[in-house]
Structure formats: structure tokens, C-alpha cells
């Protein structure tokens, strides 16, 4: 029993050309539909391609066909009589039965291009989201400052660098005085405003090289590399004065600061020393700093 499968029923372009001039010997209806030509109106396959695609055929596809006998999934562009461009995928093979011919299989690549662009957009969107999540994972939501986790990571990295270079560094631990009383008397909304304002004041008065973070409820930390003309205790006194003279919602807000300085210590040792010095500043009356300079 024989079955006939007319080539016009295939959902792809089927074209047979000569090898030498790529003259069209036969083509199915799909090919003419995609290229928007009348049946039997195309003399050479290059006649339906853009100039750039013709160059690809002659400089890439033909050498590959002559060397390997076939090529797969080459993207070209058709150009319709109305100068519309249609992306296509081409598979081709040289067949030597009888006279040598090239068999071309052509499929439109518009959906593929659209899907590829969607994948690119999705990848870019995921990268942006990942970057935002990374930032969020390192940021205190209320103040916008670095959080404790990020502060520890960055401070540790700078300490290792400073220890190699034998540079001194300091850790300032700041705590808002009587913050519980502010929350109890004025409410947590005002308490949050106080935290945000203190964070902004600290940010405005830190150097770009300093690491500033909110590390607890009303606790802030600054890690700073000491330069020849910088005295950490003087920096702390400056911060005390700035905060002392700034009324926040009509409230006189002060902080206490512990300043620990080291040449060789670890982050844990520096943190513990600053915490003890902060406790000493609180014990001596608040609104002051206690320093290990």
C-alpha cells in the first residue's frame, strides 16, 4: 500500500536548489507563504534573503555544506516584497542522488526570538531581584543603615587588612540614652522617628570610609580606620555635640559612646571592649564617651 504526503501540507518550508547557483528547483507552499511570493516566482533562494543573510549563506553555509555535507539551525532573515523582515531557522543538506542538490528546511523563528527575549528579560529581572534581596539582607529596614550581619562581615574584612598593614582602627558603640522612656512617653512611632534621625545624623558626620550600622534596638556602631590626624575620641565628642544640639520632635535626645581602639585585636575583642566602655559612659552619667585611646 502506498501513501502520498503532499509537501504543501508540511508546516515548514521545503526548498530544493542547485548547488552551484542556489537556483530553486522546487519549493512547497509554506516557503512561498512565509516569503510572501507567488508560487514558482523565486529564481534563487538568495532572492528572498536580506543582504546580510546572503553573505552568511555564501561565506558560512556554503563552505560548511561543501565540507560537511550539512548544516543545522542557522538563523537567517527573509525579506518580503514589502521589505518586512522575518527571522527564520535553516537546516540544509547536500543530496547526491541523481544530480547534486541542496535540500533546505526553513522554519520561522519569530516565536523563538520572542521566547528568547522573554528569557533574557526574565533573567535580567531575576538578577535585579537577587541584587535587591542581597541589599535587603544587609540593610536595617527602619533606618536604611547596614544591619548587624553586614557590619560584622565588613568590619572583619577591614580588620584583617589593617592587621596586615599594622594600621590602628576603632570601634564606636553608641546607645540612645533613656530610649525606653521616649517610647513609653511619646509612643513607638516617635521612637522610630528618633532612630531614623539619629541614623541620619551619624551618616552625615561619618566619612565615606567608615562603616556605620544599626546593630540593636537603639544601638549603633561605627568602625573607622584611624588616620594620622584623626583621634577617635574627638570624633565621638563631635557626634555627641551634633546629637545634643538637635531636637527631635521637640525632644532632647542624647547618646552614650564607647570607643575601643586597637592595632592587633580581633573584632570580638574590639566589640567587647567597646561594649564595656559604653557601659562605663552610661554609668558615669550618659551623654558622654568613654575611650580606650
Protein Blocks (a to p, Z undefined) as FASTA:
>chain_A
ZZdddfklpccdcddddfklopafbdcfklmmmnopaehkafbfklmpcfklmmmmmmmm
mmmmmmnopaehiacddddfkopacdddddddddfehjaddddddddfklmmmmmmmmmm
mmmmmmmmmmmmmmmmmpcfklopacfklmmmmmmmmmmmmmmnopacdddddddehklm
mmmmnojklmmmmmmmmmmmmmmmpcfkbccddfbfklccddddddfklcfklmmmmmmm
mmmmpcgehiacdddddddddfkbcfklmmmmmmmmmmmmmmnngjiacdfZZ
